[in-house]
Amino acid sequence: MAVRITDSDEESIVAEINITPLTDIFLVLLIIFM
């Protein structure tokens, strides 16, 4: 799921950490409303 725009590994790790909780919350909400 990580999309690298720059070559630095730290920024991609931070982006991955920021994106994964959002996807988890989205999946939980999707399961609840189903």
ZAMAR-887102 format. One record per residue (C-alpha): residue number from 1; residue in three letters; x, y, z. Coordinates in steps of 0.1 Angstrom, whole numbers, plus 5000, padded with zeros to 4 digits. Each point is the difference from the previous one (the first is absolute). Layout:
<sites>
+-------+------+------+------+------+
| rovex | nunu |   xx |   yy |   zz |
+-------+------+------+------+------+
|   NUM |  ALA |    X |    Y |    Z |
...
+-------+------+------+------+------+
</sites>
This chain:
<sites>
+-------+------+------+------+------+
| rovex | nunu |   xx |   yy |   zz |
+-------+------+------+------+------+
|     1 |  MET | 5000 | 5000 | 5000 |
|     2 |  ALA | 5029 | 5023 | 5004 |
|     3 |  VAL | 5005 | 5024 | 4971 |
|     4 |  ARG | 5035 | 5015 | 4998 |
|     5 |  ILE | 5002 | 5035 | 4986 |
|     6 |  THR | 5034 | 5008 | 5013 |
|     7 |  ASP | 5031 | 4978 | 5004 |
|     8 |  SER | 5003 | 5005 | 5038 |
|     9 |  ASP | 4988 | 4970 | 5020 |
|    10 |  GLU | 4990 | 5020 | 5031 |
|    11 |  GLU | 4973 | 5019 | 4981 |
|    12 |  SER | 4985 | 4969 | 4985 |
|    13 |  ILE | 4999 | 4983 | 5034 |
|    14 |  VAL | 4983 | 5031 | 5015 |
|    15 |  ALA | 4975 | 5000 | 4971 |
|    16 |  GLU | 4993 | 4963 | 5005 |
|    17 |  ILE | 4995 | 5005 | 5037 |
|    18 |  ASN | 4975 | 5028 | 4993 |
|    19 |  ILE | 4981 | 4981 | 4973 |
|    20 |  THR | 4996 | 4966 | 5018 |
|    21 |  PRO | 4979 | 5013 | 5030 |
|    22 |  LEU | 4976 | 5018 | 4975 |
|    23 |  THR | 4995 | 4967 | 4981 |
|    24 |  ASP | 4994 | 4981 | 5032 |
|    25 |  ILE | 4974 | 5026 | 5012 |
|    26 |  PHE | 4984 | 4999 | 4965 |
|    27 |  LEU | 4997 | 4962 | 5001 |
|    28 |  VAL | 4986 | 5000 | 5036 |
|    29 |  LEU | 4973 | 5026 | 4990 |
|    30 |  LEU | 4992 | 4981 | 4968 |
|    31 |  ILE | 4995 | 4968 | 5021 |
|    32 |  ILE | 4979 | 5019 | 5026 |
|    33 |  PHE | 4976 | 5015 | 4974 |
|    34 |  MET | 4996 | 4968 | 4981 |
+-------+------+------+------+------+
</sites>
